[in-house]
């Protein structure tokens, strides 16, 4: 019978044939490759499992720290609308007669109500030339025209390539230095008319046209003081300034968009008034309410992310990647400290988030009572502003804390560097283990190959001796009768 040896229940690795077997002459056979593979695996697997588990844990922490960093950064962006006093300098302007004017207010606009009367809108000039029989292709002449709008002039040279009504209009529109005179051709039953339209309103922005080449080839297109016979002004196209009054104070403007009549307020004139309208500049509490609601929403989104990182599910016995981590716990404590702080706002009534309607739920998220907030803003707008944007305000404090946490010298960067170093060290350990196993495999292969050779030699000798003994003469003993 043959005897066998194996590791961990695998297929036989060492097989020694009996002397009377057909394979006896082949010698003992060791499956060196299989034996070495199983020995190396048995040595490597426990160490590799430890390294793999540690690497997976560190990688999970690195990802979790990235999630923490992203959540803080996203939340911080919501603080920009609340963390400075200028963020609360939000004013709105309204008109009781938007058909006459509308208005917008900058942060520095002075609050108040003003009576506004509009008696005249600013207009731009338009000139329509006398008719040219033959239509837009009618020849006018050649020469050089100097066109002026207000105090700016430019020259247009007309030659045989563009001496028609349409050609002259095109030359004016494409001329270099044109400050805003638009030329077009309107054809009627009496012929073609060159139309010059100013893009600038105001009494000073008049159009003048002169021929400067010394000839009179383009005399039919000239226009100016004492020379108005070549063009007519359509109704409503005489250049004029806007005329209006604010709080009884008269004002004129070349434009219907007025930015300098009332500090911080832009008026857009649209029509005249039959009776004074009211301009009201007030604090834009609706905008602030929206910003505070956005703050609450952003905080809740961040809180849910942070809670997930540090959670524990008893049903599945699974823990968040940063459960109990001092980095996460420290940041959460900072956030809560700012949220629950009492702020010196100058008011004993509105000095905390709870006092303006922001309360904490059982899961750590926030809720906003819109009615309470609106009442606080109406009652003491300055206190609400200080609650968020003051030196020790909630938003300003949170912004400073998060900036420090996310900074290059902050705890998040430090933790990330430590984790990356650990991951690199584990990668190096894995590489070294592979190198060690390669060396062990080579050594074992050499040893068992030598053993295989020895066993083969011994089995050959054994086979020879067996055959030699079998060939010896047999001595039979004779028994006397």
C-alpha positions as CSV (number, residue, x, y, z in Angstrom):
1,X,0.0,0.0,0.0
2,X,1.1,3.6,-0.5
3,X,1.2,6.2,2.3
4,X,0.2,9.9,1.8
5,X,0.8,13.3,3.5
6,X,-1.3,16.5,3.1
7,X,-1.9,20.0,4.6
8,X,-5.3,21.2,5.7
9,X,-7.2,18.5,4.0
10,X,-5.8,19.2,0.5
11,X,-5.0,16.7,-2.1
12,X,-2.0,14.5,-1.2
13,X,1.3,16.3,-1.5
14,X,3.8,13.5,-0.6
15,X,3.2,10.0,-2.1
16,X,5.5,7.1,-1.5
17,X,4.9,4.0,-3.6
18,X,5.2,0.5,-2.1
19,X,8.0,-1.8,-3.4
20,X,5.7,-4.0,-5.4
21,X,3.8,-1.1,-7.0
22,X,4.2,-0.3,-10.7
23,X,5.5,3.1,-9.8
24,X,8.2,2.0,-7.4
25,X,10.9,2.6,-9.8
26,X,9.8,6.2,-10.2
27,X,10.8,7.0,-6.6
28,X,9.0,9.1,-4.0
29,X,7.1,12.1,-5.3
30,X,6.6,15.4,-3.5
31,X,4.3,18.1,-5.1
32,X,6.7,20.8,-4.2
33,X,4.7,23.7,-5.8
34,X,1.5,22.7,-4.0
35,X,3.2,22.1,-0.6
36,X,5.1,25.5,-0.7
37,X,1.9,27.3,-1.8
38,X,-0.1,26.0,1.1
39,X,2.7,26.7,3.6
40,X,3.1,30.3,2.3
41,X,-0.6,30.9,2.3
42,X,-0.9,29.6,5.9
43,X,1.8,32.0,7.0
44,X,0.6,35.0,4.9
45,X,-3.2,34.9,5.3
46,X,-3.5,35.9,9.0
47,X,-1.1,38.9,8.6
48,X,-2.7,40.0,5.3
49,X,-6.2,39.9,6.9
50,X,-5.0,42.1,9.7
51,X,-3.5,44.6,7.3
52,X,-6.5,44.5,5.0
53,X,-9.0,45.2,7.9
54,X,-6.9,48.0,9.2
55,X,-6.6,49.5,5.7
56,X,-10.3,49.3,5.2
57,X,-10.9,51.0,8.5
58,X,-8.5,53.9,7.8
59,X,-9.9,54.4,4.2
60,X,-13.4,54.6,5.7
61,X,-12.2,57.2,8.2
62,X,-10.5,59.2,5.4
63,X,-13.7,59.2,3.4
64,X,-15.7,60.2,6.5
65,X,-13.4,63.1,7.2
66,X,-13.9,64.3,3.6
67,X,-17.6,64.1,4.1
68,X,-17.3,66.1,7.4
69,X,-15.2,68.7,5.6
70,X,-17.7,69.0,2.7
71,X,-20.7,69.3,5.1
72,X,-19.0,72.1,7.1
73,X,-18.0,74.0,3.9
74,X,-21.5,73.8,2.4
75,X,-23.0,75.0,5.7
76,X,-20.5,77.9,6.0
77,X,-21.7,79.3,2.6
78,X,-25.1,79.9,4.1
79,X,-23.5,82.1,6.8
80,X,-22.4,84.8,4.3
81,X,-25.9,86.2,4.2
82,X,-26.0,86.7,8.0
83,X,-22.5,87.0,9.5
84,X,-21.8,90.7,8.9
85,X,-23.8,93.8,9.8
86,X,-23.9,94.8,6.1
87,X,-25.7,91.5,5.3
88,X,-28.6,93.0,7.3
89,X,-28.4,96.3,5.5
90,X,-31.1,95.1,3.1
91,X,-33.5,97.8,2.1
92,X,-36.5,97.7,-0.3
93,X,-38.1,100.6,-2.2
94,X,-41.7,100.6,-3.4
95,X,-43.9,103.0,-5.4
96,X,-47.6,103.5,-5.0
97,X,-47.8,104.3,-8.7
98,X,-45.5,101.9,-10.7
99,X,-46.9,103.3,-13.9
100,X,-45.1,106.5,-13.1
101,X,-41.9,105.1,-11.5
102,X,-40.4,102.1,-9.8
103,X,-37.5,102.1,-7.4
104,X,-34.7,100.0,-5.9
105,X,-32.8,100.6,-2.7
106,X,-29.1,99.9,-1.9
107,X,-28.0,98.9,1.6
108,X,-27.1,102.5,2.5
109,X,-30.5,103.9,1.5
110,X,-32.1,106.1,4.2
111,X,-35.4,104.7,5.4
112,X,-38.5,106.9,5.0
113,X,-41.4,107.8,2.8
114,X,-41.3,110.5,0.1
115,X,-43.8,112.2,-2.2
116,X,-42.8,112.0,-5.8
117,X,-44.3,113.9,-8.8
118,X,-43.2,113.3,-12.4
119,X,-44.1,116.1,-14.9
120,X,-41.9,115.1,-17.8
121,X,-40.0,112.1,-19.1
122,X,-36.6,112.3,-20.8
123,X,-36.7,111.8,-24.5
124,X,-34.2,111.1,-27.3
125,X,-34.2,113.1,-30.6
126,X,-35.2,111.6,-33.9
127,X,-34.9,113.3,-37.3
128,X,-36.6,112.3,-40.5
129,X,-35.2,113.7,-43.7
130,X,-37.1,115.0,-46.7
131,X,-38.1,112.4,-49.2
132,X,-35.7,111.1,-51.9
133,X,-37.6,110.1,-55.0
134,X,-36.5,106.7,-56.3
135,X,-36.5,104.9,-53.0
136,X,-33.6,103.7,-50.9
137,X,-31.4,103.2,-54.0
138,X,-31.8,106.9,-55.0
139,X,-28.4,108.7,-55.5
140,X,-27.8,111.5,-53.0
141,X,-24.2,112.6,-53.6
142,X,-20.7,112.2,-52.4
143,X,-18.5,114.1,-49.8
144,X,-17.9,114.0,-46.1
145,X,-20.5,114.4,-43.3
146,X,-19.7,115.4,-39.8
147,X,-22.4,114.1,-37.4
148,X,-22.6,115.2,-33.7
149,X,-24.5,113.9,-30.8
150,X,-24.3,116.1,-27.7
151,X,-20.6,117.0,-27.5
152,X,-19.2,114.1,-29.6
153,X,-18.6,114.2,-33.3
154,X,-17.5,111.7,-36.0
155,X,-16.9,111.8,-39.7
156,X,-18.5,109.7,-42.5
157,X,-17.0,109.8,-46.0
158,X,-19.4,109.0,-48.8
159,X,-18.1,107.9,-52.3
160,X,-19.6,106.3,-55.3
161,X,-19.9,102.9,-53.5
162,X,-22.3,104.2,-50.9
163,X,-23.8,107.4,-52.2
164,X,-27.4,106.2,-52.0
165,X,-29.9,106.7,-49.2
166,X,-29.4,103.1,-48.0
167,X,-25.6,103.3,-48.5
168,X,-25.3,106.5,-46.4
169,X,-27.4,104.9,-43.6
170,X,-25.1,101.9,-43.6
171,X,-22.0,104.1,-43.6
172,X,-23.3,106.1,-40.6
173,X,-24.1,102.9,-38.6
174,X,-20.6,101.4,-39.2
175,X,-18.6,104.6,-38.7
176,X,-15.8,104.6,-36.1
177,X,-16.5,106.8,-33.1
178,X,-20.3,106.9,-33.5
179,X,-21.6,107.8,-30.0
180,X,-25.1,106.5,-30.6
181,X,-26.7,107.8,-33.8
182,X,-28.7,105.0,-35.4
183,X,-29.5,105.5,-39.1
184,X,-32.3,103.7,-41.0
185,X,-34.4,104.1,-44.2
186,X,-38.2,104.5,-44.1
187,X,-39.8,104.4,-47.6
188,X,-43.2,106.1,-48.1
189,X,-45.4,106.9,-51.0
190,X,-43.3,110.1,-51.6
191,X,-39.9,108.3,-51.6
192,X,-37.2,107.2,-49.2
193,X,-36.4,109.1,-45.9
194,X,-33.2,108.9,-44.0
195,X,-34.1,108.6,-40.3
196,X,-31.5,109.5,-37.6
197,X,-32.3,108.4,-34.1
198,X,-30.3,109.2,-30.9
199,X,-29.8,106.4,-28.4
200,X,-29.2,109.0,-25.7
201,X,-32.0,110.9,-24.0
202,X,-31.7,114.4,-22.7
203,X,-32.0,118.0,-23.9
204,X,-28.2,118.2,-24.5
205,X,-28.1,115.2,-26.7
206,X,-29.1,116.8,-30.0
207,X,-28.2,115.6,-33.4
208,X,-26.4,117.9,-35.9
209,X,-25.2,117.1,-39.4
210,X,-22.7,119.2,-41.4
211,X,-20.9,118.7,-44.7
212,X,-17.2,119.4,-44.2
213,X,-15.7,118.6,-47.6
214,X,-16.2,122.2,-49.0
215,X,-18.8,121.0,-51.5
216,X,-22.5,120.7,-51.5
217,X,-23.0,117.1,-52.7
218,X,-24.6,116.1,-49.4
219,X,-26.2,119.4,-48.5
220,X,-29.6,117.8,-48.5
221,X,-28.7,115.9,-45.4
222,X,-27.3,118.7,-43.2
223,X,-29.1,119.8,-40.1
224,X,-28.3,122.3,-37.3
225,X,-29.1,125.6,-35.8
226,X,-30.6,127.8,-38.5
227,X,-30.6,124.9,-40.9
228,X,-33.6,122.7,-40.0
229,X,-35.4,122.6,-43.3
230,X,-34.0,119.2,-44.4
231,X,-35.5,117.2,-41.5
232,X,-38.6,117.1,-39.3
233,X,-38.9,116.0,-35.7
234,X,-41.8,113.5,-35.3
235,X,-44.1,114.2,-32.4
236,X,-42.6,113.0,-29.1
237,X,-39.1,113.0,-30.4
238,X,-37.8,116.3,-29.3
239,X,-34.8,115.9,-27.0
240,X,-35.7,116.8,-23.4
241,X,-34.7,116.1,-19.8
242,X,-36.9,114.3,-17.3
243,X,-38.5,116.7,-14.7
244,X,-39.8,115.5,-11.4
245,X,-39.7,116.3,-7.7
246,X,-39.0,114.4,-4.5
247,X,-40.5,115.7,-1.3
248,X,-41.2,118.9,-3.2
249,X,-37.6,119.4,-4.3
250,X,-37.5,119.8,-8.2
251,X,-34.9,117.8,-10.1
252,X,-34.0,117.3,-13.8
253,X,-32.2,114.3,-15.4
254,X,-31.0,113.5,-18.9
255,X,-32.0,109.9,-18.3
256,X,-35.1,108.3,-17.0
257,X,-33.0,106.1,-14.8
258,X,-32.0,108.4,-11.9
259,X,-29.4,107.3,-9.3
260,X,-28.4,110.6,-7.7
261,X,-31.6,112.3,-6.6
262,X,-32.1,110.3,-3.4
263,X,-29.1,108.7,-1.7
264,X,-29.0,104.9,-2.1
265,X,-32.2,104.9,-4.3
266,X,-32.5,104.3,-8.0
267,X,-35.6,105.6,-9.7
268,X,-36.8,104.3,-13.0
269,X,-39.2,106.8,-14.5
270,X,-42.0,105.4,-16.7
271,X,-44.7,108.0,-16.9
272,X,-46.1,111.2,-15.5
273,X,-48.2,111.6,-12.4
274,X,-51.6,113.3,-12.2
275,X,-51.2,113.4,-8.4
276,X,-48.1,112.8,-6.2
277,X,-47.2,109.1,-5.6
278,X,-45.4,107.8,-2.5
279,X,-41.9,106.3,-2.5
280,X,-41.3,104.2,0.5
281,X,-37.8,103.0,1.5
282,X,-38.0,100.3,4.3
283,X,-36.0,97.4,5.7
284,X,-36.4,94.3,3.5
285,X,-37.4,91.9,6.3
286,X,-38.7,89.4,3.7
287,X,-35.1,89.0,2.4
288,X,-33.7,88.5,5.9
289,X,-36.4,86.0,6.8
290,X,-35.4,84.0,3.7
291,X,-31.8,84.1,4.6
292,X,-32.5,82.9,8.1
293,X,-34.7,80.1,6.8
294,X,-31.8,79.1,4.4
295,X,-29.5,79.1,7.5
296,X,-31.8,76.7,9.3
297,X,-32.1,74.4,6.3
298,X,-28.4,74.4,5.7
299,X,-27.7,73.6,9.3
300,X,-30.2,70.7,9.3
301,X,-28.5,69.2,6.2
302,X,-25.1,69.4,7.9
303,X,-26.5,68.0,11.1
304,X,-27.9,65.0,9.4
305,X,-24.5,64.3,7.7
306,X,-22.6,64.7,11.0
307,X,-25.1,62.5,12.9
308,X,-24.7,59.7,10.3
309,X,-20.9,59.8,10.7
310,X,-21.2,59.3,14.4
311,X,-24.2,57.1,14.6
312,X,-24.8,53.6,15.9
313,X,-27.5,51.2,14.6
314,X,-28.3,48.7,17.3
315,X,-30.5,46.7,14.9
316,X,-27.6,46.0,12.6
317,X,-24.9,46.5,15.2
318,X,-23.2,48.9,12.7
319,X,-21.4,52.1,13.7
320,X,-20.7,55.2,11.7
321,X,-17.1,55.7,10.6
322,X,-16.5,58.5,13.1
323,X,-18.5,57.2,16.1
324,X,-16.7,58.4,19.2
325,X,-14.1,60.1,17.2
326,X,-12.7,63.2,19.1
327,X,-12.6,65.2,15.9
328,X,-16.3,64.8,15.2
329,X,-17.2,65.3,18.9
330,X,-15.2,68.4,19.2
331,X,-16.7,70.1,16.1
332,X,-20.2,69.1,17.2
333,X,-19.6,70.7,20.6
334,X,-18.3,73.9,19.0
335,X,-21.4,74.1,16.8
336,X,-23.8,73.6,19.7
337,X,-22.0,76.1,21.9
338,X,-22.5,78.8,19.3
339,X,-26.1,77.8,18.6
340,X,-27.1,77.9,22.3
341,X,-25.2,80.9,23.3
342,X,-26.6,84.1,24.8
343,X,-25.5,87.0,22.7
344,X,-25.2,90.6,23.8
345,X,-27.6,92.2,21.4
346,X,-28.6,95.2,23.5
347,X,-31.9,93.5,24.1
348,X,-32.9,91.3,26.9
349,X,-35.8,89.9,24.8
350,X,-34.0,88.9,21.6
351,X,-30.6,87.6,22.6
352,X,-30.7,83.9,21.6
353,X,-31.9,81.8,18.6
354,X,-34.8,80.4,20.7
355,X,-36.0,84.0,21.4
356,X,-36.5,84.6,17.7
357,X,-38.2,81.2,17.0
358,X,-35.3,78.9,16.2
359,X,-35.5,75.8,18.5
360,X,-33.8,72.4,18.5
361,X,-35.5,69.1,17.8
362,X,-34.8,65.8,19.5
363,X,-32.6,64.7,16.6
364,X,-30.4,67.8,16.8
365,X,-32.0,69.6,13.8
366,X,-33.5,73.0,14.0
367,X,-37.1,74.3,13.5
368,X,-38.1,77.9,12.7
369,X,-41.3,79.5,13.9
370,X,-41.9,82.1,11.1
371,X,-44.4,84.0,13.2
372,X,-42.0,84.5,16.0
373,X,-39.2,85.5,13.7
374,X,-41.4,88.1,11.9
375,X,-42.4,89.6,15.2
376,X,-38.8,89.8,16.3
377,X,-37.7,91.6,13.1
378,X,-40.6,94.0,13.3
379,X,-40.1,94.7,17.0
380,X,-36.3,95.0,17.2
381,X,-34.5,94.6,13.8
382,X,-31.2,95.8,15.3
383,X,-31.2,93.1,18.0
384,X,-31.8,90.3,15.4
385,X,-29.0,91.7,13.3
386,X,-26.6,91.7,16.3
387,X,-27.8,88.2,17.3
388,X,-26.4,86.9,14.0
389,X,-23.8,89.4,12.8
390,X,-22.4,91.0,16.0
391,X,-18.9,90.3,17.3
392,X,-20.1,87.3,19.3
393,X,-23.1,86.7,17.0
394,X,-24.2,83.2,16.1
395,X,-23.4,83.4,12.4
396,X,-20.1,85.3,12.9
397,X,-19.0,82.9,15.6
398,X,-19.9,79.9,13.5
399,X,-18.1,81.3,10.5
400,X,-14.9,81.9,12.6
401,X,-15.0,78.4,14.1
402,X,-15.5,76.7,10.8
403,X,-12.8,78.7,9.1
404,X,-10.4,77.5,11.8
405,X,-11.6,73.9,11.5
406,X,-11.2,73.9,7.7
407,X,-7.8,75.8,7.8
408,X,-4.5,74.3,6.9
409,X,-3.5,74.2,10.5
410,X,-6.9,73.1,11.7
411,X,-8.0,69.7,13.2
412,X,-9.5,68.4,10.0
413,X,-6.3,68.9,8.0
414,X,-4.2,67.4,10.9
415,X,-6.5,64.3,11.2
416,X,-6.4,63.8,7.4
417,X,-2.6,63.9,7.4
418,X,-2.4,61.4,10.2
419,X,-4.9,59.0,8.5
420,X,-3.1,59.3,5.1
421,X,0.2,58.5,6.9
422,X,-1.4,55.4,8.5
423,X,-2.8,54.3,5.1
424,X,0.7,54.7,3.5
425,X,2.3,52.7,6.3
426,X,-0.2,49.9,5.9
427,X,0.4,49.9,2.1
428,X,4.1,49.6,2.9
429,X,3.5,46.7,5.4
430,X,1.5,44.9,2.7
431,X,4.3,45.4,0.2
432,X,6.9,44.1,2.7
433,X,4.7,41.1,3.5
434,X,4.5,40.2,-0.1
435,X,8.3,40.5,-0.4
436,X,8.7,38.3,2.7
437,X,6.4,35.7,1.3
438,X,8.2,35.7,-2.0
439,X,11.5,35.1,-0.2
440,X,9.8,32.3,1.9
441,X,8.4,30.7,-1.1
442,X,11.8,30.6,-2.8
443,X,13.5,29.2,0.3
444,X,10.8,26.5,0.9
445,X,10.9,25.5,-2.8
446,X,14.7,25.0,-2.6
447,X,14.4,22.9,0.6
448,X,11.6,20.7,-0.6
449,X,13.1,20.2,-4.0
450,X,16.3,19.0,-2.3
451,X,14.2,16.7,-0.1
452,X,12.4,15.4,-3.1
453,X,15.7,14.5,-4.8
454,X,16.8,12.7,-1.6
455,X,13.6,10.8,-1.3
456,X,13.8,9.8,-5.0
457,X,17.3,8.6,-4.4
458,X,16.4,6.6,-1.3
459,X,13.4,5.0,-3.1
460,X,15.7,4.0,-6.0
461,X,18.1,2.4,-3.6
462,X,15.3,0.6,-1.8
463,X,13.9,-0.7,-5.1
464,X,17.4,-2.0,-6.0
465,X,17.9,-3.8,-2.7
466,X,14.5,-5.3,-2.9
467,X,15.2,-6.7,-6.4
468,X,18.7,-7.9,-5.3
469,X,17.3,-9.8,-2.3
470,X,14.7,-11.3,-4.5
471,X,17.3,-12.7,-6.8
472,X,19.4,-14.5,-4.2
473,X,19.4,-18.4,-4.4
474,X,17.0,-20.0,-1.9
475,X,18.5,-22.6,0.5
476,X,16.1,-25.5,1.2
477,X,16.7,-27.6,4.2
478,X,16.6,-31.5,3.8
479,X,14.9,-33.4,6.6
480,X,16.1,-36.8,7.2
481,X,13.5,-39.4,7.3
